[in-house]
Amino acid sequence: MPAFNEALRLPDTLILLRAALADLGVPCRVTVVDNASTDGTAEVVTGAPAGPVPVRLLWCGKPGKGFAVRTGVLASDARYVGFCDADLATAPAILGRVLSLLTEGADAVVGSRAHPESIVQQRHSLLRRWGAVAFRGAVRQVVRGVSETQCGFKFFRNDVARRAFAPLRCGGFAFDVEVLGRAERAGARLVEVPVDWVDVPGSRFSPVRHGWQSFVDVAKIQWRLRGADVAPATPMLTPMPVVTIPVTPDVTGGTATVGMRP
């Protein structure tokens, strides 16, 4: 979970997310990546109460949501790894379905507000809604397997995530486009799922300040990936055995084990 000055929202977010993860009945861990916050974000994380789902704090001094997510993903030793936003706009109740899809063979599960079964409550301005339509049109030149790339709720098989995130160069709000574009070109099987999504006040994205830059970033990403054709999705892989390994104590003093590919 990337976090920039999220001290006010994180306490409730961590309670809800950890409860949803605990309900899965498998070893899980929450990693919060402090993206050079200037408020008490780090103190909120380190002060989180111990529980069945441990919390870990990482630091990313390079500004940009994409770089913060990259830091957390590459630090993960779990079999599956994903990210969600600190405002928890996407209801975490869908995590069970996400886990099922991954264990059944999906390489990446992408939450999509454009899915016909999604329930979306938004208060966006007309400018932002039309901008989103135009942005999706531009993104189709890079990512063809999903109808929306910008919902902050995506989960991957660890090896697929590393292949997509390790060379990431876009740290802005369009980083998802580069990640999914790289995964798709590597032959990853992307599965789009509907979400229950609420437009939570306090978004860091500004159509005026960030909108034009996102279009520029998509153009750069398209140029960057121009020589890589989209590979056909790989067939369902044979599930690999999961081994449990000890993890260093989390910041709240608890411990956990995580699943990892041998």
Secondary structure as a PSIPRED ss2 file (coil, helix, strand):
# PSIPRED VFORMAT (PSIPRED V4.0)

   1 M C   1.000  0.000  0.000
   2 P E   0.000  0.000  1.000
   3 A E   0.000  0.000  1.000
   4 F C   1.000  0.000  0.000
   5 N C   1.000  0.000  0.000
   6 E C   1.000  0.000  0.000
   7 A C   1.000  0.000  0.000
   8 L C   1.000  0.000  0.000
   9 R C   1.000  0.000  0.000
  10 L H   0.000  1.000  0.000
  11 P H   0.000  1.000  0.000
  12 D H   0.000  1.000  0.000
  13 T H   0.000  1.000  0.000
  14 L H   0.000  1.000  0.000
  15 I H   0.000  1.000  0.000
  16 L H   0.000  1.000  0.000
  17 L H   0.000  1.000  0.000
  18 R H   0.000  1.000  0.000
  19 A H   0.000  1.000  0.000
  20 A H   0.000  1.000  0.000
  21 L H   0.000  1.000  0.000
  22 A H   0.000  1.000  0.000
  23 D C   1.000  0.000  0.000
  24 L C   1.000  0.000  0.000
  25 G C   1.000  0.000  0.000
  26 V C   1.000  0.000  0.000
  27 P C   1.000  0.000  0.000
  28 C C   1.000  0.000  0.000
  29 R C   1.000  0.000  0.000
  30 V E   0.000  0.000  1.000
  31 T E   0.000  0.000  1.000
  32 V E   0.000  0.000  1.000
  33 V E   0.000  0.000  1.000
  34 D E   0.000  0.000  1.000
  35 N C   1.000  0.000  0.000
  36 A C   1.000  0.000  0.000
  37 S C   1.000  0.000  0.000
  38 T C   1.000  0.000  0.000
  39 D C   1.000  0.000  0.000
  40 G C   1.000  0.000  0.000
  41 T H   0.000  1.000  0.000
  42 A H   0.000  1.000  0.000
  43 E H   0.000  1.000  0.000
  44 V H   0.000  1.000  0.000
  45 V H   0.000  1.000  0.000
  46 T H   0.000  1.000  0.000
  47 G C   1.000  0.000  0.000
  48 A C   1.000  0.000  0.000
  49 P C   1.000  0.000  0.000
  50 A C   1.000  0.000  0.000
  51 G C   1.000  0.000  0.000
  52 P C   1.000  0.000  0.000
  53 V C   1.000  0.000  0.000
  54 P C   1.000  0.000  0.000
  55 V E   0.000  0.000  1.000
  56 R E   0.000  0.000  1.000
  57 L E   0.000  0.000  1.000
  58 L E   0.000  0.000  1.000
  59 W E   0.000  0.000  1.000
  60 C C   1.000  0.000  0.000
  61 G C   1.000  0.000  0.000
  62 K C   1.000  0.000  0.000
  63 P C   1.000  0.000  0.000
  64 G C   1.000  0.000  0.000
  65 K H   0.000  1.000  0.000
  66 G H   0.000  1.000  0.000
  67 F H   0.000  1.000  0.000
  68 A H   0.000  1.000  0.000
  69 V H   0.000  1.000  0.000
  70 R H   0.000  1.000  0.000
  71 T H   0.000  1.000  0.000
  72 G H   0.000  1.000  0.000
  73 V H   0.000  1.000  0.000
  74 L H   0.000  1.000  0.000
  75 A C   1.000  0.000  0.000
  76 S C   1.000  0.000  0.000
  77 D C   1.000  0.000  0.000
  78 A C   1.000  0.000  0.000
  79 R C   1.000  0.000  0.000
  80 Y E   0.000  0.000  1.000
  81 V E   0.000  0.000  1.000
  82 G E   0.000  0.000  1.000
  83 F E   0.000  0.000  1.000
  84 C E   0.000  0.000  1.000
  85 D C   1.000  0.000  0.000
  86 A C   1.000  0.000  0.000
  87 D C   1.000  0.000  0.000
  88 L C   1.000  0.000  0.000
  89 A C   1.000  0.000  0.000
  90 T E   0.000  0.000  1.000
  91 A C   1.000  0.000  0.000
  92 P H   0.000  1.000  0.000
  93 A H   0.000  1.000  0.000
  94 I H   0.000  1.000  0.000
  95 L H   0.000  1.000  0.000
  96 G H   0.000  1.000  0.000
  97 R H   0.000  1.000  0.000
  98 V H   0.000  1.000  0.000
  99 L H   0.000  1.000  0.000
 100 S H   0.000  1.000  0.000
 101 L H   0.000  1.000  0.000
 102 L H   0.000  1.000  0.000
 103 T H   0.000  1.000  0.000
 104 E C   1.000  0.000  0.000
 105 G C   1.000  0.000  0.000
 106 A C   1.000  0.000  0.000
 107 D C   1.000  0.000  0.000
 108 A E   0.000  0.000  1.000
 109 V E   0.000  0.000  1.000
 110 V E   0.000  0.000  1.000
 111 G E   0.000  0.000  1.000
 112 S E   0.000  0.000  1.000
 113 R C   1.000  0.000  0.000
 114 A C   1.000  0.000  0.000
 115 H C   1.000  0.000  0.000
 116 P C   1.000  0.000  0.000
 117 E C   1.000  0.000  0.000
 118 S C   1.000  0.000  0.000
 119 I E   0.000  0.000  1.000
 120 V E   0.000  0.000  1.000
 121 Q E   0.000  0.000  1.000
 122 Q C   1.000  0.000  0.000
 123 R C   1.000  0.000  0.000
 124 H C   1.000  0.000  0.000
 125 S C   1.000  0.000  0.000
 126 L H   0.000  1.000  0.000
 127 L H   0.000  1.000  0.000
 128 R H   0.000  1.000  0.000
 129 R H   0.000  1.000  0.000
 130 W H   0.000  1.000  0.000
 131 G H   0.000  1.000  0.000
 132 A H   0.000  1.000  0.000
 133 V H   0.000  1.000  0.000
 134 A H   0.000  1.000  0.000
 135 F H   0.000  1.000  0.000
 136 R H   0.000  1.000  0.000
 137 G H   0.000  1.000  0.000
 138 A H   0.000  1.000  0.000
 139 V H   0.000  1.000  0.000
 140 R C   1.000  0.000  0.000
 141 Q C   1.000  0.000  0.000
 142 V C   1.000  0.000  0.000
 143 V C   1.000  0.000  0.000
 144 R C   1.000  0.000  0.000
 145 G C   1.000  0.000  0.000
 146 V C   1.000  0.000  0.000
 147 S C   1.000  0.000  0.000
 148 E C   1.000  0.000  0.000
 149 T C   1.000  0.000  0.000
 150 Q C   1.000  0.000  0.000
 151 C C   1.000  0.000  0.000
 152 G C   1.000  0.000  0.000
 153 F E   0.000  0.000  1.000
 154 K E   0.000  0.000  1.000
 155 F E   0.000  0.000  1.000
 156 F E   0.000  0.000  1.000
 157 R E   0.000  0.000  1.000
 158 N H   0.000  1.000  0.000
 159 D H   0.000  1.000  0.000
 160 V H   0.000  1.000  0.000
 161 A H   0.000  1.000  0.000
 162 R H   0.000  1.000  0.000
 163 R H   0.000  1.000  0.000
 164 A H   0.000  1.000  0.000
 165 F H   0.000  1.000  0.000
 166 A C   1.000  0.000  0.000
 167 P C   1.000  0.000  0.000
 168 L C   1.000  0.000  0.000
 169 R C   1.000  0.000  0.000
 170 C C   1.000  0.000  0.000
 171 G C   1.000  0.000  0.000
 172 G C   1.000  0.000  0.000
 173 F C   1.000  0.000  0.000
 174 A C   1.000  0.000  0.000
 175 F H   0.000  1.000  0.000
 176 D H   0.000  1.000  0.000
 177 V H   0.000  1.000  0.000
 178 E H   0.000  1.000  0.000
 179 V H   0.000  1.000  0.000
 180 L H   0.000  1.000  0.000
 181 G H   0.000  1.000  0.000
 182 R H   0.000  1.000  0.000
 183 A H   0.000  1.000  0.000
 184 E H   0.000  1.000  0.000
 185 R H   0.000  1.000  0.000
 186 A C   1.000  0.000  0.000
 187 G C   1.000  0.000  0.000
 188 A C   1.000  0.000  0.000
 189 R C   1.000  0.000  0.000
 190 L E   0.000  0.000  1.000
 191 V E   0.000  0.000  1.000
 192 E E   0.000  0.000  1.000
 193 V E   0.000  0.000  1.000
 194 P E   0.000  0.000  1.000
 195 V C   1.000  0.000  0.000
 196 D E   0.000  0.000  1.000
 197 W E   0.000  0.000  1.000
 198 V E   0.000  0.000  1.000
 199 D C   1.000  0.000  0.000
 200 V C   1.000  0.000  0.000
 201 P C   1.000  0.000  0.000
 202 G C   1.000  0.000  0.000
 203 S C   1.000  0.000  0.000
 204 R C   1.000  0.000  0.000
 205 F C   1.000  0.000  0.000
 206 S C   1.000  0.000  0.000
 207 P H   0.000  1.000  0.000
 208 V H   0.000  1.000  0.000
 209 R H   0.000  1.000  0.000
 210 H H   0.000  1.000  0.000
 211 G H   0.000  1.000  0.000
 212 W H   0.000  1.000  0.000
 213 Q H   0.000  1.000  0.000
 214 S H   0.000  1.000  0.000
 215 F H   0.000  1.000  0.000
 216 V H   0.000  1.000  0.000
 217 D H   0.000  1.000  0.000
 218 V H   0.000  1.000  0.000
 219 A H   0.000  1.000  0.000
 220 K H   0.000  1.000  0.000
 221 I H   0.000  1.000  0.000
 222 Q H   0.000  1.000  0.000
 223 W H   0.000  1.000  0.000
 224 R H   0.000  1.000  0.000
 225 L C   1.000  0.000  0.000
 226 R C   1.000  0.000  0.000
 227 G C   1.000  0.000  0.000
 228 A C   1.000  0.000  0.000
 229 D C   1.000  0.000  0.000
 230 V C   1.000  0.000  0.000
 231 A C   1.000  0.000  0.000
 232 P C   1.000  0.000  0.000
 233 A C   1.000  0.000  0.000
 234 T C   1.000  0.000  0.000
 235 P C   1.000  0.000  0.000
 236 M C   1.000  0.000  0.000
 237 L C   1.000  0.000  0.000
 238 T C   1.000  0.000  0.000
 239 P C   1.000  0.000  0.000
 240 M C   1.000  0.000  0.000
 241 P C   1.000  0.000  0.000
 242 V C   1.000  0.000  0.000
 243 V E   0.000  0.000  1.000
 244 T E   0.000  0.000  1.000
 245 I E   0.000  0.000  1.000
 246 P E   0.000  0.000  1.000
 247 V C   1.000  0.000  0.000
 248 T C   1.000  0.000  0.000
 249 P C   1.000  0.000  0.000
 250 D C   1.000  0.000  0.000
 251 V C   1.000  0.000  0.000
 252 T C   1.000  0.000  0.000
 253 G C   1.000  0.000  0.000
 254 G C   1.000  0.000  0.000
 255 T C   1.000  0.000  0.000
 256 A C   1.000  0.000  0.000
 257 T E   0.000  0.000  1.000
 258 V E   0.000  0.000  1.000
 259 G E   0.000  0.000  1.000
 260 M E   0.000  0.000  1.000
 261 R C   1.000  0.000  0.000
 262 P C   1.000  0.000  0.000
